[in-house]
Amino acid sequence: MPATPALDRFDLAILDILQTDNTTPQRAIAQAVNLSAPAVQRRIQRLKDSGVIRANVAVLDPVKVGKPLTIVLEVHLENERPDRTAPLRARIAAEDAVQQCYSVTGEADYLLVVNVASMADYEALTQRLFEGDNNIKRFRTSVALASLKTGLRVPLDNVPTPQYPQIGPARRARQEG
């Protein structure tokens, strides 16, 4: 993967638009950021190639697809050595119900966010993840009662406003390169 590019004001503006709606046509993005559509296309491709844009996905409503239970799990380990945690990490990575997993500081070692259809599905999930793993000290379950905010949007600093100054074609060509 190429090195992460330095992000200029055009990149930040493009990323801001794509985080709001990644189906926005490139010509509309180009108009909003005052670049040509081919320049926007090149910039988006560069951002994908460098890993700044990791994926283009649809964000689903878990309730409407039959996964109404959101559960947060605190996992406490006996030992944090990589050779002892690798099997658990592999099981977590392979588990579709796990939406997010963080290795954290503090009392817990991992925080997981999972979506399941029922408590029976949750019990089966915990058996798949934890049963027989003698490195699991304990885990604590918190069931979400309501979703106050769910998002994947990364805050971007210094995103220019949509009203970009008009620049001449020669200067625009230099900036788009």
Salt bridges, closest charged atoms under 4 A:
ASP8 OD1 - ARG43 NH1 2.96
ASP11 OD1 - ARG43 NH1 2.83
ASP11 OD1 - ARG46 NH2 2.85
ASP16 OD1 - ARG153 NH2 2.48
GLU74 OE1 - HIS76 NE2 3.29
GLU74 OE2 - ARG140 NH2 2.88
ASP83 OD2 - ARG81 NH2 2.70
GLU95 OE1 - ARG128 NE 3.01
GLU107 OE2 - ARG138 NH2 2.95
ASP133 OD2 - ARG91 NH2 2.57
